[in-house]
Amino acid sequence: MNKREAPPDDAPGASDQRTVPVTFVARVQKHFFYGWIIVAAGFCAQMITSISMQGLAIYAQPLRQEFGWTAAQMSFGRSIQTVDTLLGPLGGALVDRFGAKRLMVAGTVLYCAAFTLFGTMDSLVGFYVACLSMGLANSLIGLLTVSQLVNSWFSARRSTAMGLAVAGFAVAGFVALPLIVLAESHVGWRLTAIGTGFAIVGFGLPVMLLVRSHPEALGLRPDGQPVPVAGSHPPKPSGSEGLSLRQALATQAFWFVTAAMAFSNFHQAALLVHLFPYLEGVSGRAVATLFLAEVNVFNLAGRIFGGMLGDLAPKRVLLGTNVVAAAVALMILAASPSVIAIAIFAAIFGFAWGTRTAVSSALIGEYFGRRSYGKIAGIVQTFAAIVTIISPVAVGFMLDASVAYGQVFVALAVLTALSGLFFFLAHKPQPRGATS
């Protein structure tokens, strides 16, 4: 007889004795719902992800000066870094199989190794390997894992909780990234990268050890709802509600949401790589850092307040309006490189970016439920990954071919406006056989 394999220690119904003592949980529950600890862990995970995704652009100038790489070569490194989006369906399955805590701990450690490798590489191949390592780490600790966690722990306040969790990405943008710029100017990019890796482990690992995939693993319910009294039916795992993957694929809403997410990624993926070098060329490194901080301040506002709006207003309308505003911001940036135009762009783009991140993840949970959230979100993310990989490299080739930044921004604005159309068309599905 084969020995039955034990479930992961943060799976529904698993004992919480091994990593999160009952006394700690009881102490937390006296003051607030343990789900907010999960939100805090997601916040830290998003900070780590931001340092990797946005930080790569900060290293662009010193890398070009030392190695002489082109914009397209640098952009391809960013595209390799987005391998996590191609692993979306696998990531959702890994969370179900091993539990979120194990993945997030492994991802934190892998990020440390990736930044150490980045700080010691001396060739283009080494740069690409470091970027690949960051992408693999992000597949374990990134937005898909965080959104799947929050979706399992929250229902009524899903958008608000999602917004607070993903706010870590923006906070890192105006707290950690300026420190990285400062460190790079004093000790060089190599020591800065290595130090960043060890800092990630130092502040991230203790928090990740508190993660649980489902509230039922601690005898709790989503949103802190009352636990059924003795003798009643036990609560079903939070993954039992909603549509199956097959049901979701049969809806128009799934494909409209997928198209909207993919088209909105054209501008976001390109700007993550090329915005800072553009601002640096227009206004200098110090002022470019300030504009990047402005983007992230408004990004933070979008994630928090946009997330709250997502619990009050129709999410598809909010998202459609949001990406149209981002398209307008790109047109403003294309029209003028003045300080005022850049400041207006940074405010609109930052808020739109933050709102879209918070509300789009919550939209998938609202439309398709928790039953197959990881698989559904993973497939949406995989389609978006194709754009995420192509967009920065395509823009890099355009810039190497002397295409003006203004023309690039106009093209990105048109594609972003199409994303808004798809969001407006994405009505909530009501397929036969779905459970509520």
Beta strands, then each sheet from edge to edge (+ up, - down):
end
